[in-house]
Amino acid sequence: MRQKSRLRFAPALFAAFSLFAVSPAMAKGDDSNGGFAHDASDLKPDSRVVYGTLENGLRYAVMKNSTPSGVAAVRMRIATGSLNETKEQRGIAHFLEHMAFNGSKNVAEGEMIKRLERYGLAFGADTNASTGFSQTTYKLNLPTVGDDILNEAFFLMRETAENLTLDEEAIERERGVIASEKRSRDSINFRALIANMGFLTEGSGLTNRLPIGVDETIATMPRSEFVKYYRGYYRPENTFIAFIGDVETDLAIEKIKAYFSDWRPKTKALPQVKLSPADIVPGKIGYHHHDEILTFVSLGSLQPYVKWPDNKARRKEGLLRALGAQIVNRRLDRMIDTGEADFLNGSISRYAPEDTVDAWIIRLRSGPDNWKEALAAGDQEIRRALAYGFSQVELDEVIARQRKAQQVAVDRKGTRKTYARLEYNYAKELVDSFANERVFTSPEDSLARFEEFVAEIALEDVERVFRERWAGFEEPVVYLATSQKIDNPEKEIRSAFLASRQIAVSAPENQKAIKFAYTDFGEPGRVEKESYLADADAYTITFANNVRLNFKQTDFDADTIGIRVRVGSGFLSMPEKSEELRRLAENLLSRSGVEGHSADDLQTLFAGKNVGARVRLRPDNDALEVVGRTDPKDFADQMNLMTAHITAPAYREQTAKRYHEKMEAWYPTHKASPMTVAEKELPRMIRSGDPRYGFSDLEAFLSPEIQDVRDWIDPQLQNGLIEITIVGDIDRASAIAEVARTFGALPERADNKGAFPEMRNLEFPSQPAEPFTYYHQGNADQAMVRVYWPAPDASDPKDPLRMQVLRSIFRNRLSNVLREDMGLTYSPGAGMFVSNLYDDYGYMFASVTAAPEKADEVRQAILQVGEQLAAEPIDGDVFQRALKPIVDDIDSSLQNNGYWMSVLRDAQTSGYGMVRHRMRESVLREMTVKDISVMAKRIFGANAAVAAYILPAPDENDEAEVALISD
């Protein structure tokens, strides 16, 4: 089953393996009827989805969704992954996924991506795939839905499903790419994650079948094994296709039938492999050590995994489990907020990877020197819940949160996205529901069922289920991962646990009712001026106290209102150039709550409401920002809270103390990998040592004090210019009235941001004789090469758009040369920095992870790619394939609240967002190859590149120690 574990492994840009993939029985091919979860359930499926099965056994789900309009998503899930590999095939499922992009019967090697780009699908963002333990999923996001692109999408999916050529030479070329990907992912933290998985699933063999495979088989698997695996598992009865988008369901089904009905397997099916259940050993102790990892300790109750069908009874039990866990999580949060905690963070979660075990784990992160106290806190908090249960007040709070989430789902049902990166989207949810054998129900039915359950639930029910799930906690499994070296870990961990067991627990204190203190800010403000921006269908409003409001009403996201409050001059107003001061300030402002209410108080006060705010003090942002999202019903409460963050900031000693403890725990890990070293060193390097970027030593992190933050921030909050942007599903009169009541009622504000000329100066470094060199203490076979070129600033708004297209061309060329031709890396990256805050400063860069001994070769290859782009004509087809995905995204972006928030955020100050919006479409549609060639020569032809290497530290690599200790 897909887990909600906090331990996750992010997918790569192009083709990735997924560590925690779904693995229900259906994925293993042992569902007897070959149907869908709702066929055998008392839960009713969402009527918007049309399900079907072709005669050959292929199953599909089709859903019409018009948000945004004119786009669609295709997902093809094959029910096979690394669990089906033989010992000689380890890694073949993931390798095979790569081969899908390396030629098929009707598509020559190297042409699939090009074909997709010609239809406007961006490399990586829209064309992607992932491989897990039990599934391989291919993904296409379609920027348009004309007949030609639908035919192309389904044609390419069919090619992938049945017609891969698996050319022997292509396999040989790809071996180096797979090895590079494996090397790039093999970090200290990844090894710690696998060690933890091995501890919890010991006896199942799960960690012997990681999707990335092993070096020996990656390097040697013959073509015959690929063919055997491909023909044995890529079969219609193992295939599920989901199509979601702005297309009538009948047409989508017609396309699926046209392209897949005649698919017939050519060989006999191979069996789906089942793992053995994990060994459950009460009192088992595990230990993992490395000098560069963060410390965490966990205690768990392990039970055999039992598969249950998805029905109302199981949903109710799931709700009861969730409510108990959420109550304990709130207790942990409260301990942190009040300063009672001996840990940095903690939570309960279920852990059931690939059906090998059913575990409930309490996991707490701490500093390396106080893991014993964290262990005791986790042990005692579970025992407290088991002994004394919960209070009705606690239960009411978590029920209120659950109810609000269900109500929001109903309200936003019609405008949830077809596909998206970070928010709920139908493409992901449909595939996940199928894979998990979970009925995809409508939001209305889910809310009605929730209310039915809540009416029946008593506090005793929640306590009973909690005790059932934590049965066996008399002898929990205990696991410690830490940077602290322990000579006898079994003895010391067990001793710490037994010491905790000697401490009796008492009943939790009753919570006191509180009321939000910030609802009256004075006489509502008067509107001084209002203008209509016709080309944005938006308004700018200025109040008598100089507070500015930028407003746009949309229906893109039903019952959703985004709010951004920009105050003062933010990053530019710092009294000194200090990244350490900025970080302390942001932590104090974002985690201290407000003067009259702690952060924990705010969670309780607004439980059951769609109210919350984040305070941001980001680099390269000329304002402190308070951001939030709400709905019309809770809009007034949301505005009260955001105004309170400005008028009553809290600089709590406890927040600063907790921040310093986190820094002390985190700082020693900053050399754990090339990427962590890059985050520390390179932002400062590429700005000629500017101390507002990157960071220095731990002492510098701990040196700023609360008064330093107050001296900087208070004048900004009390007097700084305020510009508010509201975009979403609310009418103008209501938005103006609430701003008038809150921010408009404040004393008069400044009407300018201030110049801060010294803070606007950034310098690109001079080209050194040799690359800058830094060292990491992670895996000895990993290195990073970065090459930077100075680039234009944003004074001409056309330049960032041209740089965006050039970056795409540059990235594709790097992939062709370094990945396909030379086999030196898995996924070369390209990026850019440009800002309207800094004159004469910007850059473009390449970032490549490679073997340390190849660093010079990689750098020379990167430089050569840049030189060729500067000196040689850019091919017209290459240009169009880079440009078209960007142009095709214009229409979708215009239906996105986030886009309009960025456009309007500074509409009454710099106005840069509106300037760029007004010219974006014409500049992109009129852009020529010549424009990009001129930009390439300007950037890559100046002979000013600056390179940096991040190499393994000589003789300083510390091998991880893993111990699985049992009685």
N, C-alpha and C positions, 0 to 999 in steps of 0.2 A: 504494500500500500504506500501511496505517497505520504510522507511524514511531514509534520509541522516542526520537526527538529530545527534548532537554531544552527545546526552544523550543515552548511550547504556549500555546494561547489558550483561556481558560476560557469555557465556555458561560454564557449569561445565565440569569436565573431563569425567564423565561417562554418565549421563543423566541429561538434563537441561531443564529449561523452558526459553523461550525467551520473553522478555518483549515487544520488538517491532517486532512482527512477521508480515509477509505479510497477507493481508486480502482482496484480490480482490473479485469481485462478484463470480468468478469461485470457489474460496475457500468456498464460502457460498452456493454453489450448485445451483445457479440460472442462470447459462449459459444455454440457451435453447437448443443449439445443441450438447452440450457435447463434443465439438471439441477443437480447438486450436485457439489462437489469430490470427494467420495468415490466418485462413479460411475466416475471414470477414474483412481483411485489404488490403490496396494497397501496403503494405510493403512485400517484398519477403523474405521468411525465408532462413537461411543459408543452402545451399544445402548439407553440410556435415552431417546434422542431419536428421535421418529418423524417422518420426512420425507415430503413429498408434493407433488404438482403437480396443480392443478385443470385441467380441460379448457381453460380460457381462458389458461393459462400461469402463473397466480399460484402461487408456491411458498411452502411453509410448513415450519416445524419446531416440534414440540410436545414438551414435556418435563414430566413430573410431578415436582414438587419440593415437599417439605412443610416447608421451613425458610425462614421461620417458617410455622407452620400457618395455613391459612385466608386466604392472600394469593396474588396472582398478578400477572404482568407481561405486558403486550401491547406489542409493538414492531412498527411497520409501516415498512418501509424501501422508499423509492421510489428506483430507480436513476437519479437525475438530480440535478444540482446546477448550480453556476455555470459549469462547463465547457460545458454545452449551450446557454448563452445566446448570442444574437447580439450584435453591437456595440451595437445599439439596445436590448437587453434587460438590460444588465449590472445585476445585483442582483435580477432578477425571481424567481429560484428562492427566495431568502430572503424576498422580499416575499410571494410566494405562500404560503410557510409561515405568515406572519402572517395571511393571509386565511383560512386554515383555521379561525381562531377568530372570523371575522367574518361568519358566516352561510352556510347551505347550504339545499338544497331543503326539508329537513324540520326545520331548526333555525334559528330567527330569530337575527339578528345580536345578539351579546352574551349569548346564552343558553347556549352550549356550556359555558363555565366554570361557570356557575350550576348546570347539570344535573349536571356532574361533582361539584361540591361537595356537592350534595344526596345523592350516593352516598358521600361521605366522602373524596373525592380533593382534597387540598390544592392550592391554586393554586401552581404553580411546582414544588413538591416532587414531586407525583405526575402532574401534567399538564405535559408539556414537549415540545419539539421542537428539532431542530437541522438546519442546512443546511451542507453542505460543498461541495467542488469536484465530487464525483461522486455524492452521495447526499443525500437528505432523509429524516430519521427522525422518526416520531411515537411518543410514549411515554406509556403509561398504567400506573401502578402501582395495583393494585386492593387495597384494604384488606380486602375480603371477597370471597367467591367464590360467592355465591348466584346463582341463575339470572337474577334481574333485573339485577344489576350486570354479569354477563357479556354479557347481551343489549345493555345500554346501551353497553358498551365497544366491542363489535364493530359496533353500529349507527353510533356516532360515527366509528369508523375508516372505515367504508364511505362515510359522508357526506363525509369528508375526501378519500377516494380518488376519488370520482366526482361528487359532487353540490354542490360549492361554487358559490355563486351569483355570486361575484366582482362584487358590486354596484358600480356606478360611483361612487356617493357614498361607499360604504365605502372604496373604493380611495383616493379623494381624502382622506378623513379619516386614513387610515393613512400617507399620505406623510410627514406631520410626525413621526409616531412612528418611522418608519424613519430619517428624517434625524437624529432625536435619538439613536437607537441608534448610528448611524454616528459621530456626533459624540462620544458617550460612550466609544466604543471607540478612537477615533483618538488614541492617546497617543504620546508620544515613544518608549516602548519598543516599541509596535506598529509604528511606522515603522521602527525599527531592525531588527525581526524581518523585515519585508517586504523591507528593503534586503538583508539577508543571504540571504533566499530568492531574490531577484532575481539576486544574484551567482552563486549555485550553480546556478540553473536558467535562466540567460541563454540566450536563443534559443528557449525553449519557449513563451513567452507566458503562462506560468502566472500571474504577478503582474498580468496584465491582466484576469484573471477571478476576482478576489477575491470571495467570496460576498456581502460587504456591498454590492458595487456601487459606482456613482459617482453624484455628486449630480445630474448632468444627467438621467440616465435614471430615477432614483428620483422625480424631480420631474415627469417628463413622460410616462412610459410609458402609452399608452392601454389601455383595457380589452381591446381586441382582441388585444394582445400577450399579456396574461395568459391569455386563453382559448386562444390558439394554443399557448402553452407547456404549459398545464395539460392540454389534450386530447392533445397530442402526446407527452407523457412520463409523465403519471399514467395508467398502463395496467396491466392485470393481468400482462402478461409482464415488466414492470419492477418488480413488487411482490413483496416477501418479508415474510411475517408470522411472527413468533416468539411463541409463547405458552408461558410457564413458570409453574408454580404448583401449588397444592394442588388440582388438578382431574385427573380421569382423562383420559388422552390421547384416548380415543374421544370423550368429550364435547367436548373442545376442538376436535377435528377436525370434529365435527358442527357446531359453531358457525361455524367458518371456512367450511365449505361452505355453510351456510345463508345467510350474509351476503355471500358473495363469488362463489359459483358462477355467478350470473346476470349478473355484470359483463361487459359487452361494450363495447369502445371504439366511440366514435361517429365518430371521424375516423381518418385515416391516421397511423401512427406517424412521429414525427420522428427523424432519425438521431442516433446517439450520436457526439459529437465527440471526436476524438483529438488530443491535443497533439503538437506536434513535439518530438523529443528535444532536450535541452539541448545547447548547443555545448560541446564539451570542448576547452579551450584550456590546454595545459600552461603552468605558470608564471604564470597569470593572478593579478593582484593587485587586491584590492578594499579600499575604505576608506569608513567611515561615521563622521561626527562630529556630536556634539551635546553641549553643555556639561553636560547633566543625565543622561547615560547611564553605566552601568557599563562598564568597559573589558574587552573580551575579544579574544583573537586565536585564529585557527584555521588549521590546515593540513589539506589534504585531498587524497585521491586520488580522482579522478572517472573513472568508466567508464560506457559506455552501459548503459542498463537493459535487461536481458534477462528476459523472463517465463519462469518455469519452473513446471511443475506441482508440486503438493504431494505428495510421496511419500517413501518411506524414505530414498532416496539424498539428496534435498534436505534432509531433516531432519538427517541425519548431517553434511552439510556445514555446515548452520546451527549445529550444536553445535560443530564445530571452529572456526568463525569466532568464536562467542561465547566460547569458552575462551581464545583468544588475546587478544581484546579485554579480557576480565576480568583476565587476568594483567597487562597493561599498566596498567589502571585501578588495580589493587592497588599497582603500583609508584608510580604518581602519588600515591596516598593515603599511602604510606609516606614519600615525600619531604616531603609536607606535615607529617606527624606528627613527623618527626625534625628539622624545621627546615631541610632542604636545599633546599626549593622556593623559587623566585623567582616563584611564582604562588600565588593564593589557593585555587583549586580547578581540577581538570582531569579530563577523561574522554574516552574514545573512544566514538563512536556511529555507527551507520549512518544515512544520510540519503537517502531515495529518494522524494520527494514526487510523487505522481501519475504514477509510472513515467517521469518525465522524465530522471532521471539516477540512477546508483547510486554513491553517494559514501560513503567512510569518512572521518570527520573527527575530528581531535583538537582539542579546544576548551579553552582555558585562560583563566580570569579572573584579572585582576591589577589593581594600582593603575595609574592613568594614566601614571605616570612610569617604570614598569618593564615595559612591554609587550614591549620588545625582549628582556629576559631571559626572559619567559614564552614568547615565540616560540622562542627558542633551546632552552628546556627541552623544548617539545613536539617540535621537529624532532629533537633529539638522542635523545629517548626512543624515537621510532619508528625511527630509524636504529639504535639499540642493539638493539632487538628484531629488526630485519631482519638485522643483522650477526651477532648472537650467539645469537639464539633465546631459549628459555626453559629453566628447570630443571625437573626432575621434581618437586621439592618444590613449586614454584609451581603446576605442573599438578595435582598431587594436591590442593592446597588448593582450587582453583576447582572441581575435580570433586566434592570433598566437599560444597561448597556447593550445587552443582547437584543432587547426589543427595538431599540433605536436602530441598530444595524439592520434588522429585518425590515423595519419601516423604510429606511433609506433605500434598500434594495427594491422595494415596491415602487417608491417614488421615481427612482432612476431607471426602472426597467426599460423604458422605451428609448433611452438615449445612451445606454452603455455601449462601449465601443466594440466594433468587430474584432480589431486587434489593437494591442497597445503594449508598451514595454513594462510599465510599472503598475497600472491600475487594472481593475477587473475588466476582463474582455472575454467575449463569447467563444472565440477560437480556442483559447486555452481551457476554459471551463468545460466545454463540450468534450474535448479530448480527454481531459482528466477524469470527468465523470464516467466516460466509457471505460477507461483503463482501470478505474477503481471499482468497477461494477456498481456504480452509484447512480441512482435515478436522478436525472437532470429535471428538477421540479421547478415550477414557476415561483416567482417571489411571493405572489399572493397566497398560494397554497402553503408555502413555507411559513409565512407570517400567521396564517390561520392555524396551522398545526402547532406553532410555537405557543400561541395563546391558549390553545386546547391543553397543551402539556403544562403550561404554567398554572393554569387553573387547577390542575390535579396535583401539582408538586407541593410537597410539604418539606420543611427543613430537614426532617428525619430522613426523607428519601435521598437528599443530597449527601447527607452524612453516611448513610448506609452504603451507597455506591462508592463513595470515597474510600471507606474502610475496605470494601471488597477489592478495589483496584490496588490498594496498598497492602493487601494481605501478604504476609511474609516479611514485613518490615522489621520484625524482631531480629532478623539476620539479613540485612540488605547487602547488596553488592556495593562496594565502595571503590571509586576510581579517582586517582590523582594524576593530573598532568601539570608539570611545573618546571621552572628553570632552576629550582633548588635541588642540588645533588643530595640524595639520601642513601646512606650506606646500606641500611637494612630496611627497605621500604615496607615490607610486610609487617615487620614488628612495629615500626613507628606509626604507620597508618592505623593498624589495629589498636595500638595503644591510645591514639587520639580518639578513635571511635569509642572504645570502652570508657575512656574518661568522660566523654559526653554522656554516655548512658548512665553515669553515676549522678547526673544532674537531673533533678525532678523538674518537670514542666508545670507551669501554672496556667490557669485559664486566661485568655486574652482580655485586655481591658475593653470595656464598652466604649463605642465611639459616641462623641457628643455631636448633637445636631448643630450645624453652622449655617449662616446665611451670607450670601455674597455682599460685600460691603461697598461695592463701587457701582452705583446706579444713577447717581445725580452729580452732574459735572457743572451745573450752573444754568444760566439762561441760555436757551438754544440760540445758536448763531444765525446770523442773517446772510442770505446769499447776496453777494456784491456784484457778481458778474457771471454770465453763463453764455457759452458758445457751443455751436453745433459743428462737429467735424463730419461733413457729408461723406467723405471718402472712407471713413471708418464707421459711419453710423453710430457715432459716440458723442458724448458731451464733456465739456470741461466746465467746471463750476468753481468759483472762488468765493470763499466766505469772508465776512468783514474782518475776521481775525487773521487773514492771510492763509488759512488752511485751504489747500487745493484738492478738488475731487475730480477724478477722471472716471467716467461712467459709460458702460456699454451693456445694454440688456440683450441677452441671448437665450436661445432655447436649445443649445447644443447638448447641455447636460441638465436634465430636468431637476428642478428643486435644488440646484447647486449654485452657490454664490462664492466666488473667489474674491478675497480681499487682500490687498497689499498696502501696508502703511510704510512710507519711506520718511525717515526723520533725520534731519541734520545732514552732515557730510560724511558720516560713516568712516570708512577706512582712511579717507584723505585727511580727516581731522585729528588723527592720532598725535599726541604731544611728542612722541618720539617714534622712530622707526623700530618697531619691536613686534615680531610675530608672537612672542610669548605673552605680551600684554594683550594683544587682540584675542588670543585663545582664552585667557582667563576672563576677559570681559564678556565674550560670547557665552561662556559656560555660566557665569554668574547671572546674566540676563535671561538666559533660556531655561535655567534649571532651578532658579530661586523662587519661582512663582511671582507673586506681587507682595507688596509690603504687608498687607493684612492677611494673606493666605499663602501657605506653602504650596509647592507643586502638588503634593499629595492632597491637600485640601481642595485644590481646583478639580482634581479628578473626581472627588466625591461630590462636590458642588454641582458639577455639570454632568454627572452620570445620567444617562438617558436623554442627553441633549447632544446635538451635533455642534459642539462648541469646543474650541481649542485654538491655541496660538503658539507659534514658534517665533522666537526672536533670533534674528540672524545678523551677524556682523562679519561679512565676508570680505576676503581680499578683492581688490579691484572693483569695489562697489562704493559709490559716493553717497551712500546713505545707510543708516541702521534701518533694518526692515523688521516689521512684525507682520507675519503672514498667517492666514487662516482660511478655512473653507467651511461653509455652513449652509443652511437652507432657510427659506423665508420664515418658517415658524420660530427659528432660534436666532434670527438675525440681530435682534435687539440685544440678547445676551452676548452674542459674539462681539458686537461693537463695544459693549461695556467692558468685556475682558481685554480687548485690544487697547482701549483707551487707558485702562488701569495699568497695563504694562508700560505705558509712556508716562503717566502721571504719578504712579506709585511703584517705582522699580524696587525690587528687593535685592540687596547685596548680602546674602546670608553667609555668615562665617562657615556654617556647615557645608554649604555648596562649595566654597573655596577649599575647605579641608578635603572634601571628597574628590574634587578635581585634582588636587595635589597628590592624593593617594593613587589615583588612576594614572597620573603622569609617572609616578615613581614605579608603578607596576609595568607600564607600557614602554617607557623609554629604553630599558635594556634590550628590548626586542627589535629596535629599529634597524639593526643590521642583519635581520633574519633572512633577507632575500634581496636580489637586485632591485626589486620594485620598492621595498621599504627604504633602501639607501637612496634610490632616485627621488623619493618623496622628500627626503631630508636635504639632499645636497643640490639637486639640479635646479629647482626653482630659484635658489639664491645664486648659483653659478651663472645662469643665463641672464641674470639681471645685475651682473658685475658686483655681487656681494651684498645687495640690498637686504638688510636684516628684517624686512617685513615679510620675507618669503623664506621657505624652508624652515630650518630651525637649527639651533646650536646645541649646547649641552644641557644636561638636566638642571644644573644650578640656575641657568638662565630661565628655564621653565618655572622654577619655584620662586624666583626673585620678585616678580610683580606682586603687589599687595592690593587688597580691596580698595584702599584709599586712592591708589593710583588709578584704578578703574573709575571710581566716583569722580575724581578730578577731571577725567576725560569725558565721561558719559553724561554726567548730570547737566552741564551747560547745553549739550546737544538735545537732551530730552526736554529741558525746560524752555528753551528758546529756539531750537533749530526749526528750519523750514519743514512743514509737513505736507507731503503729497500722497494722496490716497487714491488707489485704483480699485474699482469695484466692477467686476465682470460676471454676469450670470443671469439667473432666472429670477429677476426682481425688477419691479418697475422703477422708473426714475424718481418719482415723487417719494416713494418709500425710502430709497437709498439716500436721497438728499435730506429727508427728515431725520433719519437716524444719524447721519454724519453731523447735521446741525445740532442734534441733542447731545452728542458726545464730543468729538474733536472740535466741532464748530463752537462749542461753549467754552473752550479753553482761552486763556489770556492770549493776546496778540503774539503771533509768531514772526520770526525773521522772514524776509521776502527774498533772500538769496542764500546760497550755500557757502559762500566764501571762496577765495581763490586757491589757497594752499599751493603756491607754485612749486615749492621744494618737493612736496609730496607727489607732484605730477611728473617728476623726472625719473625716467628709467633709462638705463644704458645697456646696450648689447655689448658683450665682452669682445675685446680684441682677439683676433685669431692667434692661439698659442702655437708654438713650434711643434708640440706633441699634444695628443688628446689629454684632457683632464682625466685623471684616474682616481677612482674610489674603490673601496673594498667592502664586500659583504661577508657574512659568516654562515651563509646557508650552504646549499649543496655545491660541491666542488666542480660539478660539470655545468654550472650555469653562469652566464655572463650577459650583460646588457650593453648594447651599443646605441648611443643617441648621437644624432647629428642635427645641428640647428643652423638655419640660415636667417639673417635679418630680413624682415619683410615690411611692407608699408604699414602705417598706422591706419586709423579709420576716418581720417579727415575727409577723404573722398568715400562716401558710402558705397560706391560701386566696387571699390577694391576688395572688401571682405567677401562679396559675392563671387568675384573672379577667383579669389583665393580658395573659396569653397570648392569650385569646380576643379581648379588646379590640384588641390589636395586629393580629390578623388582620382584624378589621372595619375598622380604621383603614387598613391597607395596601390593602385592596380599594377603600375609598372614595377614597383618594388616586389609585389607578389609574384609577378611573372619571372623576374630575374632571380630574386633570392630564394623563392620557394620552388617554383616550377623548374627553372633552368639549373640552378646551383644546388638546390636541396639543403640550404644552409639554415633555414628557419621554418617555423610553422605558420606564423601569422604576423608578418611585418605590419607595423602600424605607422600612420602618418597623422600629424595633427598641426594645429595652428593656434596662434594667440594674436588677437587684435582687439583693441579697445579704444573707444573715443575719449578716454580719460588721459591718455598719454600721447604726446606728440613725438613723432619720429621713432616710435618703438612698436615692433611687432615681430613675430617670427613664425617660421614653418619648420617642422622637425620630422625626423624619422626615428622610430624606436624599434629595435630588433633584439630579440632574445636568441642567443646562440651559444655554441660551445666556446669556452674561453680561448682555446687555441685558434679559433676562427675569427676573433675580434677584428684583427687588422684586415682580413679578407672581406669581412662584412662591411667595415667602414669604407674601404675602397670601392666596393660594389655600390653602396649607397651614394657616394660622391659621384660615381660615374653615371648613375641614373639621373641625378640632378644636372650634371653637365650636359647629358644628351637632351634633356628636356629644354635646356637653355639654348642649345646650339642647333638642334635638328627640328624640322617642321613636325608639328603634332598632327597625327592622322585624323582625318575628319570623322571616321567611325569611332575612334577612341574618344574624341571630344564629345560626340553626340551621346555615347553610352554613359559618359560621366555627367553630362548635363541633364539628360531626360529624367532620371529619377528625381532630381531636384526640382525641375519644372513641374513634373506631375504631382509633386507633393503640395503645390501651391493651393489647389482647391481644398484639399483635406485640412491644411493648416488654417484656412479661413473659417473652418467649422470647429475650431479648437479654442476653448477658453484660455488655455495657457499661452497660445500665440498672441491673443489680444491683450493679455496681461503684460506681456513683454513689450508690445507696441505702445501701449498707453502709459506705462509705468512712469515715464518722464515727460509726458505730453505738455506739462506746463512749466518745465524747467529747461533741460537741454533740448527736448523734442527730438532726440536722435531716433527713437523708436518709430515715430511717425514718418520721419524723413526716409528711413530705410524701407518702411512699409510702402510708401508712395512710389518708390522707384523700383522695388524688388521685381515685380512681374515684368515690367518693360525691359529692365536690364538683363534679366535672365533670358527672356524670349528673343531679345535682339543680340545676345552675346555671340561672338564669332570666334573661330579658331585663332584669328589674329590677336584678339584681346587676351586670350590665354597664353599665347606664345610670347607676347610682350611681357605679361606678368611672370612667366617662367624665366625669361631672360633677366628680368629685374631682380628676381629672388635668387635663382640658382647660378646666374652668370656673374655675380659680383665677386667671386673668389673670397668670400668672407665666412665660410662655414666654420663652425666650432663643434668639435666632437668631444664626447665623454665616454669613458669605459667604466663599467662597474664589474669588477672581477672578484673571484673568490679570494678571501684573505689567505696569504701564504701560511701554511702550517698552523692555522687557527681554527680549522673546522672541527666541530665537536660532534661526534656520532651520537645519535639518539639511543637511549637505553629504554627498552621496553620489557616489562615484567608482567606476566600473567600468573598471579599467585592464588592458589586455592588451598583450602584445608585438605 
